[in-house]
Amino acid sequence: MAVLSGQVTGRQRAAGVSVDLVAAIMWGFTGIFVAYAQAAPLILTFYRLWISTLLMVGVLLVRRRRIAWKVLARIAPSGVLLCTNLACYVYAFKLTTIADASVIGALQPALVLVAAGFLFHEQVGTREVLLTAVAIVGVAGTARFDWNALDAWYEEDEQIFVHPRNPYVRVDALRSHRRVRASLEGVTLADTTTNAPALASNGTLYLAWKGDGNTDLNVEKSTDGGASFSHKYTSAQTSNVAPALCVLDGSIFLAWTGVSNDQLNVARVSG
């Protein structure tokens, strides 16, 4: 069956919708990519434009099509505007949040909708207006989390500084003041305590913990890999929470918070 010039077939319409959907999904990830990229906004814009140019040239070569110089001259101003738009778009992700920049970007269809009627005399119906409104409301209603809006973020009793751990790809043991007891048919399988010991080694294994039912800080060491430990040393310092041990330049350091305040104390473990 012959197809009239300018008529769009069902297959062409489906292909066009599919391409638009892929482009929209890829464009949606732009903000995330830019937010985590370390490059400057202008550098990102430069690579984005040149990669697009190379892809388009490749498509033209495969389809054996050429673009006349007159056509290039006519589309050059729109290319400059596109470059400016991309540069501002990338800068927006660097200067504000992904959600805010996305909301601003979602206003572009509304501007195009208005310009299409005035500049190109295209018919803008109720459907186009509703779809544009839905797109804007959908982006504006997206929930976002502002990390910097909080004073601190904790996972149980441990403060985190970069991002929350993903519980679906890793298993972590976290310090917590909460007691967790696991049992099966009346048999206790696990019973946590807030007095979890700390371990560190510089060749000699050190063990530190807070007393059960008191605020004493205790330290023991082992020179045979943990097979046996020396006499327990109880520090004059006290704490309401379990201490921590770390190794620095071969030395062992004990860290704890005071009983009457949250001041962090650090002392070198000798002997």
N, C-alpha and C positions, 0 to 999 in steps of 0.2 A: 504494500500500500504506500502510495506516495505521500510524503509529508510536506505540507505547505511551508514556505520560507517564513521563518519567525515563529512557527508553531512549536511548542515544547511537548515532547512525548512524555509518557508516564515514566519510561526508563530514565530519560534525561532528568526529569524532576526528582526521581528517587536518588540518582547519582548526585545531583546538586545538594539535596538535603543531607546526604551522607557526608559529603565533603564539608559542608557548613558545620555539621555536628562535630567532626574531627577537629576542625579549626577552632571551634569554640572551646572544646575540651583542652586543647593544647594552649590556647590563649589564657584559659583559666589558671594554668599552672605557672604563668609568667611571674606573677607576684611572688610565689613561693621560691622560684628559682632566683629571682633578683634579690630577695631578702637574704638568702643564704650565700649569695655570690660575694666574693671579696673584691671584685673588680669595680672600677669607677663607673658611674652611670653612662657617661659618654662612650667609654670603651665597650660596654655591653650593647649600646645602641649601634655602634660601628659594626661589631661582629654580626649582630642580628640583621642589619640591612645588607651586608655583603653576602652572608649566607643565603638570604632570600634571593638576592640577585643571581648568584650562581645556580640556585635551584631553578629559577625561572629561565635562565639561559639554557640550562640542560633540557628543560621541557620543550623550549622552542627548537632546539637542535633535533630532539627525538621526533618531533612532529613536523620538522622541516618547514618551519615558518619563519618569516623575517618581519621585523618591525621597521617601518620607514622612518627616516629622520624627521619628517614632518610630524609623525605621530609622537616621537620622542619629545620633540619641542613642545607639543601641546600638553603632554602629561608631566613635563618637568616641574611646573609649579605645584601640582598635586604631590609629586614626589618630595619636594621640599617641605610641604605641609605635613606629609606623613612622617618624615624624618624628625621634624619639630615635635609632632605629637608623641612619637615613640620616646624621644629624649625626655620630654616632660613626664610621660607615663613612668619611665624607669626612675627618674628623680623622685617622683611621688612615693614610690615604694621605699626609697631610702630615707625620705624625710618624714614619713608618717607611717601608719600601720597598713597592712595588706587590706584589711576590711575597709578602711576609709578610702584608700586609693581605688578599690574595686567599685565602691559606691559611686565615686566620681566618674569612673570609666563607664559605668552603666548608664549614665546620662547621655552618652554619645548616640544611641539609637533614637532618643527623643529629639536631639538636634537634627539628626539626619531626616527624621520623619517630617519635621517642620520644613527643612530646606528642600526636600523632595517635591513638595507641593508648590513652593514659590519659585524655585529655580528651574525645575525640570518638568513642571506641570503634570506630575504623576498623581494619580488618584489615590488618596489616602482614606481608606474606609474605617469602619468601626473595628473590624478585626485587627488591623494594623495598630490602631491606638490601644486596644486592649492588650495585645501581645507585648507591646512596648511597656505598658504600665505594669504588667505581670513581671517582666524582666527586671524592672527597676525595684519593685517591691520585694522580689525574691532576693536580690543582692542586698538591699538595705536591711532586710530582716535577718540576715545571716548573723548568727551569734559569734562573738569573738572573745578571746581572752587576752587582756592586756597584762603581760607579765610584770611590767614596771609599776602597775597600779597597786601591787601588794608590797607590804613592808618585808615580808619573808615568805618563803614557800617551804613547807615541811612534808616529808614522807615519814610518818610516825614521828620519831624524835630526831631525825636527821634532817638538817637544813640542806636544800639543794640550790644550786646557783645557776645552772645552765638550762636544763629542761627536765621534766619528769621522766623517770625510767619507764620503758615500755614493758608492762607485765606480760605481754603476749610473746615476747621473744627472749626473755631472760628471767632468771629466778634470783632474787636477792634476799639476803638476811639483813633486816633492818633493826636498829635499836628502837625499842618501844617501851613505854612505861605501862602499857596494857598487858595484862596476863592472858595468855592463850593456852588453853588446855585441850588436848586431843585424846579421845578415849574410844575404845571399841569393846562393846559388850561388858562395860564396867572395868576394863583394863586400861590403865593410863598408858598411852603411847608417847606422849610428849607433854611437857609442862614447862612453860617459859618462866623466866625470872628477870627482873630488872637489873639484877646484879651480874649480868653476863661478863665473863672475864675477857681481858685483852691479851693478845699474844704478839710478840715481836722478837726477832732474832738478828743478832749481828755475829753469829757463830755460836753464841750462848743464847739459849732460849729463855725469855723472860715472860712471866705470867703476872698479871695485875688484876685485882678485883676489889669490889666494895663488899664489906662485911654484910652478912645476912642478919637483918634486924638491928644494925647499927650503921654508923657513918665512917667506919675505919677503912683506910686504904691499905691494901696488903700487896706485897710484891714477893715473888719467889723466882729463882732461876734454876736452869738445868744445863749441865755441861755434857750430857749424854743423849741429846736429842729428845728429851722428854721422858726418858725411862724412869728418871727419878728427879726430885726437886730438893733444893737445899732448904734450910730452916726459913720459915716465914718471917718476913720483915714487915712490921706494921708502922706506917708513917705517922708522924705527929699531925699531919694534915688530914682533914676530913672532907667528905663529900656526900651528897644525897643521891648521886647517880654514879653509874659505873665509869671508871677512868678509861683512858685510851693510851696506847703506846705507839711510838714511832721510832724509826731509825734514821739518823742523819750523820753522814760521814763516820759511820761505824759506832756512833754513840747512841744509847737508848734514852729516850725522853718520855717522861710520864706527864700526862695532861689531865686536868680535872677541873670541875667547877666547885666553888666554895659552898659551904652549907648555908650561910646567911645571905649570899648574893649569887649572882650569875657570872661573876668574874672568872675568866679563864686563867688557870694557873699552869705553868709549865716548869718542870724541874728535871735535871739530868740525873739518871739513875747510875750510881757508881757501885763498884764491887761486883 
